[in-house]
Amino acid sequence: MDSATATVHGQCAPGFEPVREAFEENFRSRGELGAAFTAIRHGEVVADLWGGWSGPDRTRPWQPDTLANVWSTTKGMTALCAHKLADAGELDVDAPVAKYWPEFAAAGKSAIPVRWLLSHRSGVPGIGLERPVRVEELYDWDLMTSLLAAQEPLSEPVPPAVTTRWPTAGSSAKSSAGSPGRASASSSPSRSPSRSGPTSRSASPKTPTSIAARPWWTPS
């Protein structure tokens, strides 16, 4: 493999060939340097791919065990938990978050609906703004959820880079009387999510009257 070539390795189960095609297309057309992708369906690995380079100098091929920094992976996992609970009728995305997580109602957040957590409209964009948060504290579930529950909305809703998983997971955990992981594990794996899921029922989120009166809460 020379410096201008990115070879894709690995395999896909029958029926998952388009996954490999899309992965290879990233290198051909989208400037991908190096990457890996694995998909597991019903406990079986159906796609295990890697390719490209592990550095910009293009001298070290990407290996099956190459480590990579990742961001926001827990957002998708906790959002999936919320969608599965909504699909099962255990979570109403139009209900106030405080219905499932009473502590979240503090500091004027009582009318914020679950839907806004899933669409980055909660107005609770970050942590560490009122007091510093150490890296090790990010792993303290009780501390992080309590800090977010107590936080006052700070600005017009913006996508939170770090905090989405805690409020979304908090709502999921409260509605299922357990952790997000337990909520996910208890949901039926045989049901496939619909494209017209609970968060896409309307073109825009329903705005509670008490919040709509405040201009900076108006959904954009």
Secondary structure as UniProt FT lines:
FT   TURN            3..4
FT   STRAND          8..12
FT   TURN            14..15
FT   HELIX           17..29
FT   STRAND          34..41
FT   TURN            42..43
FT   STRAND          44..53
FT   TURN            56..57
FT   TURN            64..65
FT   HELIX           73..87
FT   TURN            88..89
FT   TURN            93..94
FT   HELIX           97..100
FT   HELIX           102..108
FT   TURN            109..111
FT   HELIX           114..118
FT   TURN            119..120
FT   HELIX           135..139
FT   HELIX           141..150
FT   HELIX           165..176
FT   HELIX           180..186
FT   TURN            189..190
FT   TURN            195..196
FT   HELIX           198..200
FT   HELIX           209..212
FT   HELIX           215..217
//
